[in-house]
Structures are given as structure tokens and as C-alpha cells.
Amino acid sequence: MRLIVWAALAALLPLTSCLNLLKPPHDFAHYRPAPAPDYADGRNWAALPTRQDSSHAVPAQTTLRDQQATAEADVFFVHPTTFFWRSSWNADVGNCRLNRFTDRSTIRKQASVFNAAARIYAPRYRQATLYSFFDSTAEGNSRRALNLAYTDVRQAFQYYLTHHNQGRPIIIAGHSQGTDHATRLLHEFFDNDPKLRRRLVAAYLIGFKVRPREYKTIMPCRDSLETGCFVAYNSVTTGNEFPPFSRVAVTNPLTWTQDTLRAPASLNRGGVSQRFKRIDPQVTDAKIHDGLLWITPPKPGGYPRFLLPGEFILRHSFHIVDYGLFYLNLRENAQARVRAWQLRSK
């Protein structure tokens, strides 16, 4: 089941019915998870810079180029939820059908944002199923599923540091579930380690809840060239309110500031729709409002909305295209921050 299909179901069916379609039939304790991935095996990586994969893609009708071969920085990218099935609480990294969907969707349309600025490392991991984000049972199924997923992400990052990084500057990036895990990585590896933190170009913690004071030492980015900081936002149609996200950290990807002024669409360098064919200039504006990034719905097709369930229902979310709406701004900003990091490190 694709995320767009889930969005359509959410629009057509009662919310509880939609969620029940995705709920695993048994508690986490009654499942035997698939074996943990061995990150020495390249098949357990969705993206590696040393081979041709979906992270090397660029929109077809553009002059953009993959530059991983000569990039002087790395990005460790944690992909969002692509496992929606109810068969288990966690995915199997050996599921070829799931891996193809992950590669063609998020690795191609999100991780590729960084292929002009950095070498891309994106692990496959035993991701928690989508229902984990809506489960509130006393058994703690969701937290146990997400903790298992994080053990894989953590192991992959440790393998990357030991075998691939070689002291290079690092971008940490994710989306949705991937951002949940990336946020934990920053806590565990960077917040209390000044040596590793000096190599942090920036973290792009998009599509999830990150508090402004999430870390002791890592703060939200204040401008387009600050390094060692993080960027966070969640895109929704202007006029929406969502109390669970109140006071969540937000960076405006058109200005790279945290003020609440509306940034006009003229500052949008270009979005890339789900079709991944072209750049759509000035696709939308952006304004920070109480933990959300308010946008005007784009006119070009291919930017689907998504009903985000939870304690409150957030309608008209553009969660699926958090990266796509600001594709070129993100791409150019990653390059600019790498250059700024290099200048400051001389």
C-alpha cells in the first residue's frame, strides 16, 4: 500500500476505520522480529555513494547533476515510514517489494536533495509500521517497535562512522519516522561529544516534532549559513491549527530564519512534485505559525495532501511533500552550509 493510497483512504473513510485497517492483529510481544541487518552487506543500505542507486537521481527535465563522486561532505539520511502493512510491527529489510518502493519514493525524491552537497548513506532498517504512530495501547507496542527500529539506525550510524566517514563533515537528515530516529542520534552521538559535534554541518529534522530546546548544545538554525544547528518544519495549508505541535521548532525554508513573517513564493527556488520530472518555480510561499509551516497550496499537480491523525486531526497537511515543496531551496542550502563549514574549519 502506498502512502498516497493511505491518504485517499483517510479522506474517504472514518478515521478509526482507516487506522484499524493498518493495525497488526497481535501485540508486539507475540512477534519474532526479522533478523537484524548486517551493515557490512551493501544490500542493507538503500543508498551508498560508491554505487548507482536512487539517491543519485535528479529530476529528468532539469540541469541538476549528481555530484557525490566529488562531494567533500557526507549525509546520513534516515528515510520515513514506507511500511504500512499490518503483518508485523516492524519491517523486514529483506523485503524486496518494500525496498523497491522505498528506493523509488523517499530515496529518489528526498535523499537526492543532498546529492550535490554530500555523499549519501541511507540505511535500510526494521522500520516500525505506520500504525505505530497512532497506537496508544497499554502494552506499549508502538514504543517497542520504534525502539527496535532505532537500534538498527544506531548500528548503521556506528558502522558508517567506523568504516566510511574518515573525519569528513556530516549532515544528518530524515523525514517523519526517520526524523524521530535522527533526533535520537543527535542526542546520543553529538550533543555530548564536542569532537563529533564539530563535524556537524547541520541536521535537517523535517516532518516530525522537535522542540526548540531539544538539545543542550545544538540549537535551531538562525540563518542560511549557520552550522552545527538543526532545521525543522511541518508543512500545512494556511489557516490550520494543530495544538500537539504548538511551540515545536520551525525554520522557514525560504528564509532560513525563525521569524513569523510571510516569505513570498518568489523566494521559492523551485519545488519538485511526486512525478519527479521538473522544477516548479515559486511553487508556494511559507510562514511560521505556532509550530507549523503555513503554506498556500501549490497550483501544479503532484503535491498531495495528507490527513494526519492523532490527538487532534490535522487536515490539509503536506507532510508527504515536505521536501518536494522546497526541493531546490533545500538542495542549495545544503551546499551553502557545507561551504560555510569548510570556511570556518580552516
C-alpha positions in Angstrom: 0.0 0.0 0.0 1.4 3.4 -1.0 1.2 6.5 1.1 -1.0 8.2 -1.4 -3.4 5.3 -1.2 -3.4 5.7 2.6 -4.1 9.5 2.2 -7.1 8.7 -0.1 -8.5 6.2 2.4 -8.1 8.7 5.2 -10.2 11.2 3.2 -12.9 8.7 2.3 -13.4 6.5 5.5 -13.9 7.3 9.1 -10.5 7.8 10.8 -10.9 4.8 13.2 -11.7 2.5 10.3 -8.6 3.6 8.4 -6.4 3.0 11.4 -7.9 -0.4 12.1 -7.0 -1.5 8.6 -3.4 -0.9 9.4 -3.3 -2.3 13.0 -1.2 -5.5 13.4 -3.5 -8.2 14.8 -1.3 -9.1 17.8 0.8 -7.3 20.4 4.5 -6.7 19.8 5.5 -9.4 22.3 3.9 -12.1 20.2 6.0 -11.4 17.1 9.5 -12.5 16.3 11.2 -9.6 14.5 13.1 -10.3 11.3 16.9 -10.7 11.8 18.9 -7.5 12.4 20.7 -6.2 9.3 24.4 -6.6 8.8 25.6 -3.2 7.6 28.8 -4.7 6.2 26.5 -6.1 3.5 25.8 -3.3 0.9 22.3 -4.8 0.3 21.3 -3.4 3.7 21.9 0.2 2.5 19.3 2.0 0.4 21.9 4.5 -0.7 25.7 4.3 -0.9 27.9 6.8 -2.8 30.0 4.0 -4.4 27.2 2.6 -6.5 24.4 3.8 -8.7 21.2 3.9 -6.8 18.1 6.1 -6.3 20.0 8.7 -4.3 21.9 9.7 -7.5 18.7 10.7 -9.3 17.8 14.2 -10.3 14.5 15.4 -11.8 14.5 14.5 -15.5 13.8 17.8 -17.2 16.4 19.8 -15.3 20.1 20.7 -15.5 20.8 19.4 -11.9 23.6 16.9 -11.6 24.5 14.3 -9.0 27.9 15.3 -7.5 28.5 12.6 -5.0 31.7 11.5 -6.6 33.5 14.8 -5.8 31.5 15.8 -2.7 33.6 16.7 0.4 30.9 16.0 3.0 28.6 13.1 3.9 24.9 12.9 4.6 23.4 10.2 6.8 19.8 10.0 5.7 17.1 8.1 7.6 14.1 7.5 5.4 10.5 7.9 6.6 7.9 5.2 7.0 7.3 3.2 3.9 6.0 0.1 5.7 2.2 0.3 6.0 1.3 -3.4 6.2 -0.4 -5.0 9.2 1.6 -8.2 9.1 4.0 -7.1 11.9 5.1 -4.2 13.9 8.4 -3.9 12.2 9.6 -4.4 8.6 12.0 -7.0 7.3 14.9 -5.3 5.4 15.0 -8.4 3.1 11.5 -7.5 1.7 12.4 -6.7 -1.9 9.0 -5.2 -2.7 9.2 -2.8 0.2 12.8 -1.9 -0.7 11.8 -1.1 -4.3 9.1 1.2 -3.0 11.4 2.9 -0.5 14.1 3.4 -3.2 11.6 4.8 -5.8 9.9 7.1 -3.4 11.8 8.6 -0.5 15.4 7.9 -1.5 14.7 9.2 -5.0 12.6 12.2 -4.0 14.0 13.2 -0.7 17.6 11.9 -0.2 18.5 13.1 -3.6 18.1 16.7 -2.3 21.6 16.2 -0.9 23.5 14.7 -3.9 25.1 18.0 -4.9 26.4 18.6 -1.4 27.4 15.3 0.0 27.9 11.6 -0.4 24.7 9.9 0.7 24.5 7.0 3.2 20.9 5.8 3.8 20.5 2.5 5.8 17.6 0.1 5.4 16.2 -0.7 8.9 13.5 -2.6 10.5 11.2 0.4 10.5 8.1 0.5 12.6 4.8 0.1 10.7 2.7 3.3 10.2 0.2 2.3 12.8 2.9 2.6 15.5 2.4 6.4 15.4 -1.3 6.1 16.3 -1.2 3.2 18.8 -2.0 4.1 22.4 -2.4 0.7 24.0 -1.1 0.0 27.4 1.2 -2.7 26.1 3.5 -0.1 24.6 3.6 -1.7 21.1 4.4 1.5 19.3 7.3 2.5 21.5 8.8 -1.1 21.4 8.5 -1.1 17.6 10.2 2.3 17.3 12.9 1.3 19.8 13.7 -1.8 17.7 13.9 0.4 14.6 16.2 2.8 16.3 18.6 0.0 17.3 19.2 -0.6 13.6 19.6 3.1 12.7 22.1 3.4 15.6 24.0 0.4 14.5 24.1 1.7 10.9 25.4 5.0 12.0 28.1 3.4 14.1 29.2 1.3 11.1 29.2 4.4 9.0 31.4 6.3 11.4 33.9 3.4 11.7 34.1 2.4 8.1 33.1 5.3 5.9 33.3 8.8 7.4 37.0 9.2 7.8 36.7 12.5 9.6 34.6 14.2 7.0 31.9 16.8 7.8 28.4 15.3 8.3 24.8 16.2 7.6 22.2 14.3 9.5 18.8 14.3 7.7 15.5 12.5 7.9 11.8 12.7 7.4 8.8 11.6 9.6 9.8 8.4 11.3 13.3 8.9 10.0 13.5 12.3 11.8 12.3 10.6 15.0 15.4 8.3 14.8 17.7 11.1 13.6 16.7 13.2 16.6 17.8 10.4 18.9 21.1 10.0 17.0 21.9 13.7 17.7 21.1 13.2 21.4 23.3 10.1 21.7 26.2 10.9 19.4 26.5 14.7 19.1 25.0 16.5 22.0 27.6 15.3 24.5 30.6 14.8 22.1 32.3 18.1 21.2 34.7 16.4 18.8 32.0 14.8 16.7 29.8 17.9 17.1 32.4 20.0 15.4 32.0 17.8 12.3 28.2 18.5 12.2 27.3 20.7 9.2 23.6 20.7 10.1 20.7 18.4 10.8 17.5 18.5 8.6 14.9 17.2 11.1 11.9 17.5 8.8 8.3 16.2 9.2 8.3 15.5 13.0 8.1 17.2 16.4 11.4 18.7 17.5 11.5 21.1 20.4 13.4 24.4 20.2 15.4 23.3 23.3 15.6 19.6 22.3 19.4 19.6 22.9 21.8 21.0 25.4 24.2 22.2 22.7 22.5 22.0 19.3 20.1 24.9 18.5 17.7 25.6 15.7 19.5 27.3 12.7 19.1 31.1 12.8 20.2 31.8 9.2 21.1 30.1 6.0 24.8 29.7 6.7 24.9 28.7 10.4 26.5 25.3 11.0 26.2 22.8 13.9 22.4 23.6 14.1 19.2 22.0 13.0 16.3 22.8 10.6 12.8 21.6 11.3 9.3 22.2 9.9 6.0 20.6 9.1 4.0 22.0 6.0 0.3 22.6 6.2 -2.3 24.7 4.5 -2.5 28.3 5.9 -5.3 28.6 8.5 -4.8 25.2 10.2 -4.1 24.8 13.9 -2.6 21.7 15.5 -2.2 22.0 19.3 0.1 19.0 19.6 2.7 20.9 17.5 2.4 24.1 19.4 5.8 25.5 20.3 7.6 22.9 18.2 10.7 24.2 16.5 10.1 25.6 13.0 12.6 27.0 10.4 11.2 28.8 7.3 13.0 27.0 4.3 12.5 30.1 2.2 14.4 32.5 4.5 16.2 30.0 6.9 15.0 32.1 9.9 12.5 31.6 12.7 10.6 34.8 12.4 6.8 34.8 11.7 6.8 37.0 8.6 5.3 35.5 5.5 8.0 34.6 2.9 6.6 35.2 -0.6 6.6 32.4 -3.2 9.1 34.5 -5.2 11.7 33.2 -2.7 10.9 29.6 -3.5 13.7 28.5 -5.9 11.6 25.5 -7.0 9.6 22.5 -5.9 9.7 19.0 -7.3 6.4 17.2 -7.5 5.9 13.5 -6.8 6.3 12.9 -10.6 10.0 14.0 -10.1 10.2 15.4 -13.7 10.8 19.1 -13.4 11.4 22.2 -11.2 8.2 24.2 -10.4 9.5 27.7 -9.6 7.7 29.7 -6.9 5.5 26.8 -6.1 4.4 28.1 -2.7 5.0 30.7 0.0 5.8 29.9 3.7 5.0 31.4 7.1 5.7 30.1 10.6 2.7 29.8 12.8 2.6 28.2 16.2 4.7 25.1 15.5 3.6 24.8 11.9 4.8 26.0 8.5 1.8 27.6 6.8 1.8 27.4 3.0 -0.5 28.3 0.1 -1.5 25.0 -1.6 0.5 24.8 -4.9 -1.2 25.0 -8.2 0.8 22.4 -10.1 -0.3 18.8 -9.7 1.6 16.2 -7.9 1.8 17.7 -4.4 -0.7 15.6 -2.5 -2.2 16.4 0.9 -2.2 14.0 3.8 -4.7 13.7 6.7 -2.5 13.4 9.9 -4.4 11.6 12.7 -3.6 12.0 16.3 -5.0 13.5 19.5 -6.3 16.2 17.1 -6.8 15.8 13.4 -4.7 18.0 11.2 -6.3 18.4 7.8 -4.6 19.7 4.7 -1.1 18.6 5.8 1.5 18.5 3.0 3.6 16.0 5.0 4.3 13.8 2.0 5.9 16.7 0.1 7.7 18.4 3.0 10.9 18.0 0.9 9.4 18.4 -2.5 7.8 21.8 -1.9 11.2 23.3 -1.2 13.4 20.9 -3.1 15.8 23.5 -4.7 16.0 25.7 -1.6 17.0 22.6 0.5 19.5 21.5 -2.2 21.2 24.9 -2.4 21.1 25.4 1.3 22.9 22.1 2.0 25.6 23.1 -0.5 25.9 26.6 1.2 26.2 25.2 4.7 28.9 22.7 3.6 30.9 25.6 2.1 30.3 27.7 5.3 31.5 24.7 7.4 34.6 24.4 5.3 35.5 28.1 5.7 35.0 28.0 9.4 37.2 24.9 9.7 40.2 26.4 8.0 
